[in-house]
Amino acid sequence: MLILLNSKSPSNMPQRETLLKHESPMLVSTESIQELEKKCAAYVRNDVYGPMGRGETPLKEKLLLGIALLTLLPMRIILAMTILVLYYLICRICTLFSMPNREDVQGDSTHLRGWRRAVIVHSGWFLARLMLFVFGFYWISSDDKSTNENQSQDQSEEAERPGAIICNHVSYIDILYHMSSSFSSFVADRSVAKLPFVGLISKCLGCIFVQRESKSSDFKGVSGVVSERIREAQQNKIAPMMMLFPEGTITNGNYLLPFKTGAFLATVPVLPVILRYPYQRFSPAWDSISGVRHVIFLLCQFINYIEVTRLPVYYPSQEEKDDPKLYANNVRRLMAKKGNLILSDIGLPEKRVYHAALNGNNRLPSFWHQKDDFHGFAPNDI
């Protein structure tokens, strides 16, 4: 396979270890899928369905899938849609004459209060957990390591509330889990706000909407809004906590990509959470498989598993407050160590190249040269 790398000028070629990042006109000659998978191991699927869910499956698996397609899948779709519509109606009633977080206003921090907020939050907790149950996540294994075993700060600092949850990003199921546990706010692509049902729900979550491929200077404003929301959540228990995926994209759950610094600019304590999805047949990780195919296979699997590890609240030192990059790197190393995750130095551009190769494309996607500068405020790849 030949992957053509185009650029405007060969003079600015970055000297990066992986050849996939070269900016000069060149060919990555005879790169086999196997060799590419070694470089992009964080995005490789290792379940029985193979790359992109299109691999050759054993006869037994085909029979199980066929039975589930006729029985389990339609039942779960009906139940899931019922839950979605029910929660949408709850949100619609609670937001009559008061629309939270308008999509046309970046970072609108207006939150509902009183009984409206209470109904939205408590019904959201319950229905999100019910949705996980419908998806086959009957039990959630939780390992709470919230005892601050390595903390040396004073008692007053120990009492500080974290302003954000920092989590590795494995699947869209991550969002359902965090809805059911903390009902935190997310950063989402602006298009999400316009989706039927989901759009209103995301506004009730207090999501901040961004435009992923935008080249405008709006990113600085988004960083400021997110930092403001993190500080607000840290100081005000009523305010929704921010849930951020600083890797900026989804992996297969075995690796931890470099953290972008946006989640750490507020310099307040954060709560690291690690999610794992053990599997035997189909991996719930949404790494290199289409959304529709992934949902079908996930709903056709009778039991799905999720393991949650909550680490102690991480209190930044003065040195880390002065250097958000150091803060991000230290949290990342801690999460990798406690979660037995492999540190990887690749990112979203390599993922796009890998996906292009899996799809049989011999050219890089047209957006290869667009700057991926979301500062860790990934729109969760929805």
N, C-alpha and C positions, 0 to 999 in steps of 0.2 A: 504494500500500500504506500502511496506517495501522498504526503500532506504538503501542500504549497503554502509557504509563508510569504505574504506580501508586506511591503512597507513603503514609506515615503522616502526615507533616506537611510542608507546603511551606516551613516556616521554616528548615529546615536544608539548603536547596538548595546543593550545592557548585558553585562557579563554575569549571567545567572546560570546556575548549575544545570537546570533542565533546559534542553534544547528547544522545548516548545515555546519558550518566551523570546526567541530571537526576533529582532525587528527588521533585519535585512532580508532582501529577496534570496531565498534559498529553498532547497528541497530537503525534507527530512526523509532521506532515501530508505526504502525497504523497511519501514517501521511496521513490524507485525503487531497485531492486536495483543499478543502475549507480552511483547516488550513494552507496549504502551500501558498495559495493565500494571506492570511493575512500577512505572512512574506515577500512575494514577491509582494506586492501590486503595486509596481512601474512598474511591467511587465504584469499586468493583463489587458486583453481586456474586455471592458464593452459594446461593441456595439452589434447590433442585430445578428451578425454572431458568437458570442461566442468565447471561447478559441480556438486559432489557426485557427479561421475562419471556424470551423467545427461544430458549434452548430446547433441546430434545429432552422430554420428560419420560420417566419409566411408565410402563403400561398401568401399574397400580396407581400412580399419581394421576394419570389421565382419567381412570375410572372414578377416583375420589373427586376429582374436579368436576366431572360430568354430573355426578350425583348432587354435589353442592350447588352447581349452577341451576339445577331444576328445583331444589328444595330450599337450601339455606340462603342463597343469594336473594331471591325475591322476597322472602320473609324479612330479612335484615334491611333491605332497601325500604320496604314499607314502614317498618318500625323506625328507621333512621329519619325518613321524611316526616313521619308523624311527630317525632321529637323536635325536628327542626322547625316545622310549621308552628307547633305549640309554643316554642320559645320565641319565635318571631312575633306571634300574637301577643305574648306577654310584654315583649319589648315595645311593640306598637302601642299598646294600651298605656304603658308607663311613660311613653314619650309623647303622648298627645299634647299639643301646644308647646312642646319643649324638645327640640331636636338636638341631641348631644353631638358634639364633635363634628360639625359640618364638614363635609368632604372638601369644600372649596376654601377652607381656612386651615392652613398648615399648623398643626400643633395646637388646635383650640383646646384649652384645658378646662372648659366648662364641664362640670360633672353634675349629675343629678344628685339630689339630697333627699333625706327623709324616707318616707315609705316607698317612693318610686325606686330609689337606689337599693333599698333593702330587698324589695321583691325581685329586681333584676339580678342582684348578686346571689341571693339564696336559691332562686330557681335556676340560675346559671350553674351554680355548683352541682346541684342535684341532677339536672338534665345532662350536663356534660359527662358526669360519671355514668349516668344511664346510657348515654350514647356509646361510651367506651365498652360497657357491658354488652350492648347490642353488637358491637364490632368484634366481640370475642375476648375482650380483656376482662375476664371474670374476676381475677385477683390482681392486685398491684403489690408487688414485693417492694417494701420500702426499708432502706437502711439509713437511719437517722444518725449522722455523726455530728450533730449540732453542738456537742460538748467541745468547747474551744480548747483543744488539747495543746496547741502551740501558741496561745495568745498571751502576750505580756503587757497589754495595755491596762490603764487604770479602770477602776470599777465604773466611773462615769462614762468612759468610752465604750465599755462592754455593754452598757445599756442602750447604746445607739441602735436605732432601727435601720436595717438595710434599705437603700433606696431603689435597688434593682435586683432582679434575679438573673444570674448569668448561667446559661445552659448550652450544652452541646446540641447541635441540630441534626436530627436523624430522620424525622418524618413529620407530616402534617398532624400526626397523632400527638406530637409534642404539645401542640396548641390546646387540644382537647384535654390533655392531662393537666396542664397549667390552669386551664379554666376551672377544672374540677377541684383543684387544690388551693389556688390562690386568687383566681379571677383577676389576673393581672392584665395590664394593657400591653399591646404589641405595636411594632412598627410594621405597616402593611403597604403593599403596592396600592396606588391610588385607584386602580381598577377594581379592587376588592370592595370599595365603598359603593360601587354601582351594581354589584351582584344581587340578584333577587334573594331575599331572606338574609343571606350572609352579610350584606351591606349594612343593614340596620343593626344587626347583632354586633358587628365589629365597631360600630359607632358607640353602642352601649358599653362596650368593653373599654372605651376611651382610647381607641387606636389612633396613632399618628400616621397619616397617609403621605406617601412619597411617590415620586415617579422614578422608577429604577433607571431607565435609560436617558433621563434628562441630563443635558449638558449645562444647564443653567447654574447660576451661583447660589441656587436655593439650598444646596447641601449644608452650607454654613448656617443658614437659618434653621434647618432641621436639627443639626447638632445642638444648637442653642436651645431649641424647644425641648428636645429629649433630655438634655442636662437639667433644664428647669423642672421638667416633670419628675426626674429622678430625685432632685433635691426636695421637691414638694412632697413626694411619697415618703422620703426619709424623715421629714419634719412633721407630717400630718398623717395620722393613722387612718383617717377617713379617705384620703386620696388613694387611688389605685396604684399599686406598685408596677413599675415597668418590667417587662419580661423581654430580655434581649439575647440574641444569638450572635455573638461577636465573630464567629467564623465567617459569617456572610453567605453561607450556602449549606446544603445538606450533604452529609457523608453517609457511609455504610454503618456507622456507629462504632467502628473499631479504632478510629483515628481521631485526632484533634488537630484541626487546621490552625494556622496563625490567627491570633485575635486582632481585630481592628480596635482602635483606641476609643471610638466614639462612646462606648458604654462606660468608659472610665474617666471621661473628661470632668464629670461632676465631682470627682475626688471624694465620694462618700462611700461608706461600707456597702458591700454587695454580698448576695447570698449565692454561692455556687451550687448548682444542681446538675447531676449527671444522670442521663437517661440511657438505658440499654434495652434492647429488644431481643432476648434469646429466641431462637426458632429452631425447628427441626426440618420443616419443608419450605415454607415461604417466608422470606425476611420482610418485616414491616418497614425496613429502611427504604425511603423514597429517594434513592441515589441516582440510578441510571435506568429508569423505567417510566413509561408514560403514566400520567395520572389515572386515566380510565382503566388501563390494564392493572395498575397497582390496586385500585379500589376493588376491582372484581376479584382478584386473587386474595386480597386481604379478607374480604367478606366471605369467601369460599373456604377459608380456614377456620375450623370449628373453634379452636382455642388459640389465642394470641397472648403473648407474655410481655410484660413491661417491668423493668427493675429500676427503682429510683434510689439514688444516693444523694442525700442532703449533707453538704459539708458545713462546717461552722461558718458563721458570718465572717467575712474577710475584712479586716480593718486595715486600711492602707497606712503605711508609715509616712512620715513627712517627705522622705525621698521619693516615695511612690506618688504622693500627691503632686509633687513638683514635676514628675515625669510619668504621664499617663501610659506611655509605651512600656515602661518598666512595670507599672501596676498591672497592665494587661498580661504581660509575659509571665509575671509571677503567679497570677491567678490561673493562667493556662497550665503552667507546669504543675501547680498543686492539683488541679483537676485531673490531669493526665496520670499523676502518681496515684492518687486515691481511687481513680476509676479504672486503672490498668489500661489506659488508652495510649496508643502510639502517636507520638508527635510527628506531624508531617508539615513540610514547608510549601506545599502546593496550594492552589487557590481556585477561584472560579474560572479563570482563563483556561487552566489545564482541564477542568471539568468539561468545558465547552469543546475543546479539542477531542477529548475522549469520546464524548457523545457524537461528535461529527464522524469520528472513525467508526463507531459502532453502527452508525446509519449509512456507512458506505460512502461518505462524502470525501472527496480527495482535495477539497479546499477548505480552508478555515472559514468559519461563519463570518458574515459581513461585519458583525459587531466586535470582531477580535480586537480592534484597536481602540474601542471605546474604553474609557477609564472606569475601572470598577472601584469607585471611591465612596462607598456607602458608610464608611467609618463604623462598620459593625452594626448598622441599623438595617439589617437585611429584611426585605419584605417577606421573609419566610418562604420564598419560592412558591407562593400560592399561585 
